[in-house]
Amino acid sequence: MSLRDAWESEAEKWALWAREFEHDSYWRFGRPNLLALLPPAGRRTLDLGCGEGRLTRDLKAGGHRVEAIDASPTLVRFAKQADPGGEYHVADAASLPFEAGAFDLVVAYMSLMDFDDMPSAVAEAARVLEPGGRFVAAVVHPINSAGRFEDDDAESRFLIEDTYLESRRYTEMLERDGYEMRFHSLHHPLETYASAFGAAGFLIEAIREPVLTADAFVLPESARWERIPMFLYIRAVKR
């Protein structure tokens, strides 16, 4: 099953998961760290892999003129229902339905690792950006996707049993507060992301590995993530 089809199969569960306020790290950790890297609202912003649209709605509230795409028809339907006036499209991130230079900002929040062809999606982000435009992305940190904690204890050892150095498919099943979600993603080492950005003509100007502090904990076992980066944030400029 492609990642595209896998996420379509989980779409209704994801909409429930994502819309439960403070249910996951987006609300107190993911969103503020992403917004801190964004340039001010400009001419036109693209949300690449928008899911059910929570980030798109937040970007619009911050003054951005946003268009959003996702490969899942069900998730796009949920996004339109929550924001009837929004511009949402079913589209492949590796083949965007926009003219070259149409945007001055592209945002990919927790989506690059879920694309079947991540390098082509990065190349398409570059194509639809104007020269000097920014691409801001957040992904599951490659250390995170390469391994796992031994248990839930705050001092638990972090183990990498398979290779870190090769891209590979993985699935993670999570249950929390009555919600269940199966995440389908690709692990990519940092060099693979950096190579995709470089090949697309991007210059990486900022990398962030923010620490998950106690005020952002969702669960007691979140304390483990004070020692290992959970997410990686990248801002790049189109040369």
C-alpha positions as a Markdown table, in Angstrom:
| # | Residue | x | y | z |
|---|---|---|---|---|
| 1 | Met | 0.0 | 0.0 | 0.0 |
| 2 | Ser | 1.3 | 3.4 | -0.9 |
| 3 | Leu | 1.7 | 6.0 | 1.9 |
| 4 | Arg | -1.0 | 8.0 | 0.1 |
| 5 | Asp | -3.5 | 5.2 | 0.3 |
| 6 | Ala | -2.4 | 4.4 | 3.9 |
| 7 | Trp | -3.2 | 7.9 | 5.0 |
| 8 | Glu | -6.5 | 7.8 | 3.2 |
| 9 | Ser | -7.4 | 4.7 | 5.1 |
| 10 | Glu | -6.7 | 6.5 | 8.4 |
| 11 | Ala | -8.2 | 9.8 | 7.4 |
| 12 | Glu | -11.3 | 9.7 | 9.7 |
| 13 | Lys | -9.3 | 8.6 | 12.7 |
| 14 | Trp | -6.7 | 11.4 | 12.0 |
| 15 | Ala | -9.4 | 14.1 | 11.9 |
| 16 | Leu | -10.7 | 13.0 | 15.3 |
| 17 | Trp | -7.2 | 12.8 | 16.7 |
| 18 | Ala | -6.0 | 16.2 | 15.3 |
| 19 | Arg | -9.1 | 18.1 | 16.4 |
| 20 | Glu | -9.1 | 17.1 | 20.0 |
| 21 | Phe | -7.7 | 20.2 | 21.7 |
| 22 | Glu | -4.2 | 19.6 | 23.3 |
| 23 | His | -4.5 | 15.9 | 22.6 |
| 24 | Asp | -1.1 | 15.8 | 20.8 |
| 25 | Ser | 2.0 | 17.9 | 20.7 |
| 26 | Tyr | 0.8 | 20.3 | 18.0 |
| 27 | Trp | -1.0 | 22.7 | 20.3 |
| 28 | Arg | 1.7 | 23.6 | 22.9 |
| 29 | Phe | 4.8 | 22.5 | 21.1 |
| 30 | Gly | 4.6 | 21.9 | 17.4 |
| 31 | Arg | 2.6 | 24.9 | 16.4 |
| 32 | Pro | 4.6 | 27.6 | 18.4 |
| 33 | Asn | 7.9 | 26.2 | 17.2 |
| 34 | Leu | 6.8 | 26.2 | 13.6 |
| 35 | Leu | 5.3 | 29.7 | 13.7 |
| 36 | Ala | 8.6 | 31.0 | 15.2 |
| 37 | Leu | 10.4 | 30.0 | 12.0 |
| 38 | Leu | 7.9 | 31.5 | 9.6 |
| 39 | Pro | 8.5 | 34.8 | 7.8 |
| 40 | Pro | 5.7 | 37.4 | 8.1 |
| 41 | Ala | 2.6 | 36.8 | 6.0 |
| 42 | Gly | 3.3 | 37.7 | 2.4 |
| 43 | Arg | 1.7 | 37.3 | -1.0 |
| 44 | Arg | 0.6 | 33.7 | -1.0 |
| 45 | Thr | 1.3 | 30.7 | 1.2 |
| 46 | Leu | 1.0 | 27.0 | 0.3 |
| 47 | Asp | 0.3 | 24.4 | 3.0 |
| 48 | Leu | 1.8 | 21.2 | 1.6 |
| 49 | Gly | 0.1 | 18.1 | 3.0 |
| 50 | Cys | -2.6 | 20.0 | 5.0 |
| 51 | Gly | -4.4 | 17.0 | 6.5 |
| 52 | Glu | -7.7 | 18.0 | 8.1 |
| 53 | Gly | -6.6 | 21.6 | 7.9 |
| 54 | Arg | -5.7 | 22.7 | 11.5 |
| 55 | Leu | -2.5 | 24.4 | 10.4 |
| 56 | Thr | -4.1 | 26.0 | 7.4 |
| 57 | Arg | -6.8 | 27.5 | 9.7 |
| 58 | Asp | -4.1 | 28.8 | 12.1 |
| 59 | Leu | -2.1 | 30.3 | 9.2 |
| 60 | Lys | -5.2 | 32.1 | 7.9 |
| 61 | Ala | -5.9 | 33.4 | 11.4 |
| 62 | Gly | -2.3 | 34.8 | 11.4 |
| 63 | Gly | -2.9 | 36.8 | 8.2 |
| 64 | His | -1.6 | 34.4 | 5.5 |
| 65 | Arg | -3.5 | 34.0 | 2.2 |
| 66 | Val | -3.3 | 30.2 | 2.1 |
| 67 | Glu | -4.0 | 27.5 | -0.4 |
| 68 | Ala | -3.7 | 23.9 | 0.8 |
| 69 | Ile | -3.2 | 20.5 | -0.8 |
| 70 | Asp | -3.4 | 16.9 | 0.4 |
| 71 | Ala | -3.5 | 13.6 | -1.4 |
| 72 | Ser | -6.3 | 12.3 | 0.8 |
| 73 | Pro | -9.8 | 13.2 | -0.6 |
| 74 | Thr | -11.3 | 12.4 | 2.8 |
| 75 | Leu | -8.9 | 14.8 | 4.6 |
| 76 | Val | -9.6 | 17.5 | 2.1 |
| 77 | Arg | -13.3 | 17.0 | 2.6 |
| 78 | Phe | -12.8 | 17.4 | 6.4 |
| 79 | Ala | -10.7 | 20.6 | 5.8 |
| 80 | Lys | -13.4 | 22.1 | 3.6 |
| 81 | Gln | -16.1 | 21.3 | 6.1 |
| 82 | Ala | -14.2 | 23.1 | 8.9 |
| 83 | Asp | -13.3 | 26.1 | 6.7 |
| 84 | Pro | -15.9 | 26.4 | 3.9 |
| 85 | Gly | -14.2 | 29.6 | 2.6 |
| 86 | Gly | -10.8 | 28.0 | 2.3 |
| 87 | Glu | -8.9 | 26.9 | -0.8 |
| 88 | Tyr | -8.2 | 23.2 | -0.4 |
| 89 | His | -7.2 | 20.8 | -3.3 |
| 90 | Val | -6.7 | 17.1 | -3.7 |
| 91 | Ala | -3.3 | 16.9 | -5.2 |
| 92 | Asp | 0.0 | 15.0 | -5.2 |
| 93 | Ala | 2.8 | 16.9 | -3.5 |
| 94 | Ala | 5.2 | 15.5 | -6.2 |
| 95 | Ser | 3.1 | 17.1 | -9.0 |
| 96 | Leu | 1.5 | 20.3 | -7.8 |
| 97 | Pro | -1.3 | 22.0 | -9.8 |
| 98 | Phe | 0.2 | 25.5 | -9.6 |
| 99 | Glu | 2.3 | 27.7 | -11.8 |
| 100 | Ala | 6.0 | 28.3 | -11.2 |
| 101 | Gly | 6.7 | 31.1 | -8.8 |
| 102 | Ala | 3.1 | 31.2 | -7.6 |
| 103 | Phe | 3.9 | 31.4 | -3.9 |
| 104 | Asp | 6.4 | 33.2 | -1.6 |
| 105 | Leu | 6.0 | 30.7 | 1.2 |
| 106 | Val | 5.5 | 26.9 | 1.3 |
| 107 | Val | 4.9 | 25.2 | 4.6 |
| 108 | Ala | 5.1 | 21.4 | 5.1 |
| 109 | Tyr | 4.3 | 20.6 | 8.7 |
| 110 | Met | 4.8 | 16.9 | 9.6 |
| 111 | Ser | 4.2 | 15.8 | 6.0 |
| 112 | Leu | 7.5 | 15.3 | 4.2 |
| 113 | Met | 8.1 | 11.9 | 5.8 |
| 114 | Asp | 4.6 | 10.8 | 4.8 |
| 115 | Phe | 5.1 | 11.4 | 1.0 |
| 116 | Asp | 5.9 | 8.4 | -1.2 |
| 117 | Asp | 8.4 | 10.6 | -3.2 |
| 118 | Met | 9.8 | 13.1 | -0.7 |
| 119 | Pro | 12.6 | 14.5 | -3.0 |
| 120 | Ser | 10.1 | 15.2 | -5.8 |
| 121 | Ala | 7.8 | 17.0 | -3.3 |
| 122 | Val | 10.7 | 19.2 | -2.2 |
| 123 | Ala | 11.6 | 19.9 | -5.9 |
| 124 | Glu | 7.9 | 20.9 | -6.5 |
| 125 | Ala | 8.0 | 23.2 | -3.5 |
| 126 | Ala | 11.0 | 24.9 | -5.1 |
| 127 | Arg | 9.3 | 25.1 | -8.5 |
| 128 | Val | 6.1 | 26.9 | -7.2 |
| 129 | Leu | 8.2 | 29.3 | -5.0 |
| 130 | Glu | 9.4 | 32.6 | -6.3 |
| 131 | Pro | 13.1 | 33.3 | -6.1 |
| 132 | Gly | 13.9 | 34.3 | -2.5 |
| 133 | Gly | 10.8 | 32.5 | -1.3 |
| 134 | Arg | 10.9 | 30.4 | 1.9 |
| 135 | Phe | 10.2 | 26.7 | 2.5 |
| 136 | Val | 9.5 | 25.8 | 6.1 |
| 137 | Ala | 9.2 | 22.2 | 7.0 |
| 138 | Ala | 8.8 | 20.1 | 10.2 |
| 139 | Val | 9.4 | 16.4 | 10.3 |
| 140 | Val | 9.7 | 13.6 | 12.8 |
| 141 | His | 13.3 | 13.9 | 13.8 |
| 142 | Pro | 15.4 | 11.2 | 12.1 |
| 143 | Ile | 16.8 | 10.1 | 15.5 |
| 144 | Asn | 13.2 | 9.6 | 16.6 |
| 145 | Ser | 12.1 | 7.6 | 13.5 |
| 146 | Ala | 15.3 | 5.5 | 13.6 |
| 147 | Gly | 14.7 | 4.1 | 17.1 |
| 148 | Arg | 12.6 | 3.8 | 20.2 |
| 149 | Phe | 12.7 | 4.2 | 23.9 |
| 150 | Glu | 13.1 | 0.9 | 25.9 |
| 151 | Asp | 10.1 | 1.9 | 28.2 |
| 152 | Asp | 8.1 | 4.9 | 29.4 |
| 153 | Asp | 10.5 | 5.9 | 32.2 |
| 154 | Ala | 12.0 | 9.4 | 32.0 |
| 155 | Glu | 15.5 | 7.8 | 32.1 |
| 156 | Ser | 14.7 | 5.1 | 29.6 |
| 157 | Arg | 17.4 | 4.1 | 27.2 |
| 158 | Phe | 16.9 | 5.0 | 23.5 |
| 159 | Leu | 17.7 | 2.2 | 21.2 |
| 160 | Ile | 18.4 | 2.1 | 17.4 |
| 161 | Glu | 18.2 | -1.5 | 16.3 |
| 162 | Asp | 18.0 | -1.0 | 12.6 |
| 163 | Thr | 20.2 | 1.2 | 10.5 |
| 164 | Tyr | 19.9 | 5.0 | 10.8 |
| 165 | Leu | 21.5 | 5.5 | 7.5 |
| 166 | Glu | 18.9 | 4.1 | 5.1 |
| 167 | Ser | 15.4 | 5.3 | 4.2 |
| 168 | Arg | 12.8 | 2.8 | 5.2 |
| 169 | Arg | 9.0 | 2.5 | 5.7 |
| 170 | Tyr | 7.7 | 2.2 | 9.2 |
| 171 | Thr | 4.3 | 2.1 | 11.0 |
| 172 | Glu | 3.5 | 3.2 | 14.5 |
| 173 | Met | 0.3 | 2.4 | 16.4 |
| 174 | Leu | -0.8 | 4.9 | 19.1 |
| 175 | Glu | -3.7 | 4.8 | 21.5 |
| 176 | Arg | -4.5 | 7.8 | 23.8 |
| 177 | Asp | -7.6 | 8.9 | 25.7 |
| 178 | Gly | -9.9 | 6.7 | 23.7 |
| 179 | Tyr | -8.4 | 7.7 | 20.3 |
| 180 | Glu | -6.5 | 5.2 | 18.1 |
| 181 | Met | -4.2 | 6.1 | 15.2 |
| 182 | Arg | -1.9 | 4.2 | 13.0 |
| 183 | Phe | 0.9 | 6.4 | 11.5 |
| 184 | His | 2.5 | 5.4 | 8.2 |
| 185 | Ser | 5.7 | 7.1 | 7.4 |
| 186 | Leu | 9.2 | 6.9 | 5.9 |
| 187 | His | 12.3 | 7.2 | 8.0 |
| 188 | His | 14.9 | 9.4 | 6.2 |
| 189 | Pro | 18.4 | 10.2 | 7.6 |
| 190 | Leu | 19.2 | 13.9 | 7.9 |
| 191 | Glu | 21.5 | 13.7 | 4.9 |
| 192 | Thr | 18.6 | 12.5 | 2.7 |
| 193 | Tyr | 16.5 | 15.5 | 3.6 |
| 194 | Ala | 19.5 | 17.9 | 3.1 |
| 195 | Ser | 20.3 | 16.3 | -0.3 |
| 196 | Ala | 16.7 | 16.8 | -1.4 |
| 197 | Phe | 16.8 | 20.4 | -0.4 |
| 198 | Gly | 20.1 | 21.0 | -2.1 |
| 199 | Ala | 19.1 | 19.3 | -5.3 |
| 200 | Ala | 16.0 | 21.5 | -5.5 |
| 201 | Gly | 18.0 | 24.7 | -5.3 |
| 202 | Phe | 17.3 | 25.5 | -1.7 |
| 203 | Leu | 19.8 | 27.0 | 0.8 |
| 204 | Ile | 19.1 | 25.9 | 4.3 |
| 205 | Glu | 19.2 | 28.9 | 6.6 |
| 206 | Ala | 17.9 | 27.5 | 9.9 |
| 207 | Ile | 17.7 | 24.2 | 11.6 |
| 208 | Arg | 16.0 | 23.7 | 15.0 |
| 209 | Glu | 15.8 | 20.7 | 17.3 |
| 210 | Pro | 13.6 | 22.2 | 20.1 |
| 211 | Val | 13.5 | 20.5 | 23.5 |
| 212 | Leu | 10.1 | 19.2 | 24.7 |
| 213 | Thr | 9.9 | 21.0 | 28.1 |
| 214 | Ala | 7.6 | 20.2 | 31.0 |
| 215 | Asp | 5.0 | 22.8 | 30.0 |
| 216 | Ala | 4.4 | 21.0 | 26.7 |
| 217 | Phe | 4.1 | 17.5 | 28.1 |
| 218 | Val | 1.0 | 15.7 | 26.8 |
| 219 | Leu | 1.6 | 12.5 | 28.8 |
| 220 | Pro | 3.7 | 11.6 | 31.8 |
| 221 | Glu | 6.1 | 9.6 | 29.5 |
| 222 | Ser | 6.7 | 12.8 | 27.5 |
| 223 | Ala | 9.5 | 13.5 | 30.0 |
| 224 | Arg | 11.7 | 11.0 | 27.9 |
| 225 | Trp | 11.8 | 13.6 | 25.2 |
| 226 | Glu | 13.7 | 16.1 | 27.3 |
| 227 | Arg | 16.8 | 14.2 | 26.2 |
| 228 | Ile | 16.1 | 13.2 | 22.6 |
| 229 | Pro | 14.8 | 15.5 | 19.9 |
| 230 | Met | 11.3 | 14.6 | 18.9 |
| 231 | Phe | 11.0 | 16.8 | 15.8 |
| 232 | Leu | 13.2 | 18.6 | 13.3 |
| 233 | Tyr | 12.4 | 22.1 | 11.9 |
| 234 | Ile | 14.0 | 23.5 | 8.7 |
| 235 | Arg | 13.8 | 26.8 | 7.0 |
| 236 | Ala | 15.2 | 27.2 | 3.5 |
| 237 | Val | 15.3 | 29.9 | 0.9 |
| 238 | Lys | 15.0 | 29.4 | -2.9 |
| 239 | Arg | 18.2 | 30.7 | -4.4 |
